[in-house]
Amino acid sequence: MRLYIIVAIIRSYIAVETHNIMEREFFNRVRNHPKYHELVQKRGRFTTWLSFLTLVLYYAFIAVLAFNPGLLGIPLMAGHITTVGIPVGVLIIVLSFVLTGIYVRRANSEFDELTRQIKEETR
């Protein structure tokens, strides 16, 4: 019985190692593929640009709050409680959703297509 368990452990170890070697070979083929480098560059530039834009929006809002809070405290209409800061804050949130949608659309079209091509060509 013990011998059977030892043989089973050795077989499973060999199977795992064989699988790991095959995975490493596949990942190396993917990493060396020119379209993979294109995907990484395009996605990196695009996400950097979107991140920068998002940070500028948020930090500009915070900077206005910090250095000129009265600007966002101006009422929208005379005699009303709602100030300019409320629609500006809502606009920032909406723009964040829009930027996310832009990323998702490009990821689902261009980036996924490149990924599909890489998978097909590295099999």
C-alpha positions as CSV (number, residue, x, y, z in Angstrom):
1,M,0.0,0.0,0.0
2,R,2.8,2.4,0.9
3,L,4.5,1.7,-2.4
4,Y,1.3,2.6,-4.3
5,I,1.1,5.9,-2.5
6,I,4.7,6.7,-3.2
7,V,4.3,5.8,-6.9
8,A,1.1,8.0,-7.1
9,I,3.0,10.9,-5.5
10,I,5.9,10.6,-8.0
11,R,3.5,10.4,-10.9
12,S,1.6,13.5,-9.8
13,Y,4.9,15.3,-9.3
14,I,6.1,14.4,-12.8
15,A,2.7,15.5,-14.3
16,V,2.9,18.9,-12.4
17,E,6.5,19.4,-13.5
18,T,5.7,18.6,-17.1
19,H,2.7,21.0,-17.0
20,N,4.9,23.7,-15.5
21,I,7.6,23.3,-18.2
22,M,4.9,23.5,-20.9
23,E,3.4,26.6,-19.3
24,R,6.8,28.3,-19.1
25,E,7.5,27.5,-22.8
26,F,4.1,29.0,-23.7
27,F,4.7,32.1,-21.7
28,N,8.1,32.6,-23.2
29,R,6.6,32.3,-26.7
30,V,4.0,34.9,-25.8
31,R,6.5,37.3,-24.2
32,N,8.7,37.1,-27.3
33,H,5.8,37.7,-29.7
34,P,6.0,41.1,-31.5
35,K,2.2,41.6,-31.1
36,Y,2.6,41.1,-27.3
37,H,5.0,44.0,-27.2
38,E,2.7,46.1,-29.3
39,L,-0.2,45.2,-26.9
40,V,1.8,46.1,-23.9
41,Q,3.0,49.4,-25.4
42,K,-0.5,50.5,-26.7
43,R,-2.3,49.5,-23.5
44,G,0.4,51.1,-21.3
45,R,0.3,54.5,-23.2
46,F,-3.5,54.5,-23.2
47,T,-3.9,53.7,-19.5
48,T,-1.2,56.2,-18.6
49,W,-3.0,58.9,-20.5
50,L,-6.4,58.0,-18.9
51,S,-4.9,57.8,-15.5
52,F,-3.2,61.2,-15.9
53,L,-6.4,62.8,-17.1
54,T,-8.4,61.3,-14.2
55,L,-5.8,62.5,-11.7
56,V,-5.8,66.0,-13.2
57,L,-9.6,66.2,-12.8
58,Y,-9.6,65.1,-9.2
59,Y,-6.6,67.1,-8.1
60,A,-7.8,70.2,-9.9
61,F,-11.1,69.9,-8.0
62,I,-9.2,69.4,-4.7
63,A,-6.8,72.3,-5.5
64,V,-9.8,74.6,-6.1
65,L,-11.3,73.5,-2.8
66,A,-8.0,74.1,-1.0
67,F,-6.9,77.4,-2.5
68,N,-10.2,79.1,-3.5
69,P,-13.1,77.4,-1.7
70,G,-15.3,80.4,-2.3
71,L,-15.3,79.7,-6.0
72,L,-17.2,76.4,-5.6
73,G,-19.3,77.9,-2.8
74,I,-21.1,80.4,-5.1
75,P,-24.8,79.6,-5.4
76,L,-26.0,78.5,-8.8
77,M,-29.0,80.9,-8.6
78,A,-29.7,83.7,-6.2
79,G,-31.6,82.5,-3.2
80,H,-30.8,78.8,-3.8
81,I,-28.8,76.5,-1.6
82,T,-27.1,74.5,-4.4
83,T,-23.6,75.8,-5.1
84,V,-21.4,75.5,-8.2
85,G,-19.4,72.8,-6.4
86,I,-22.3,70.3,-6.6
87,P,-22.6,70.1,-10.4
88,V,-18.8,70.3,-10.8
89,G,-18.4,67.3,-8.4
90,V,-21.1,65.4,-10.3
91,L,-19.4,66.2,-13.6
92,I,-16.1,64.8,-12.3
93,I,-17.9,61.6,-11.3
94,V,-19.6,61.3,-14.6
95,L,-16.4,62.0,-16.5
96,S,-14.8,59.2,-14.5
97,F,-17.5,56.8,-15.7
98,V,-17.0,58.1,-19.3
99,L,-13.3,57.5,-19.1
100,T,-13.9,54.0,-17.8
101,G,-16.3,53.3,-20.6
102,I,-13.7,54.6,-23.1
103,Y,-11.1,52.2,-21.7
104,V,-13.5,49.2,-21.7
105,R,-14.6,49.9,-25.2
106,R,-11.0,50.0,-26.5
107,A,-10.0,47.0,-24.3
108,N,-12.9,44.9,-25.7
109,S,-12.2,45.8,-29.3
110,E,-8.5,46.6,-30.0
111,F,-6.8,45.0,-27.0
112,D,-8.9,41.8,-27.0
113,E,-8.3,41.4,-30.7
114,L,-4.5,41.6,-30.3
115,T,-4.8,39.2,-27.4
116,R,-6.7,36.7,-29.6
117,Q,-4.2,37.0,-32.4
118,I,-1.3,36.4,-29.9
119,K,-3.1,33.3,-28.6
120,E,-3.7,31.9,-32.0
121,E,-0.2,32.5,-33.3
122,T,1.6,31.1,-30.2
123,R,-0.3,27.7,-30.0
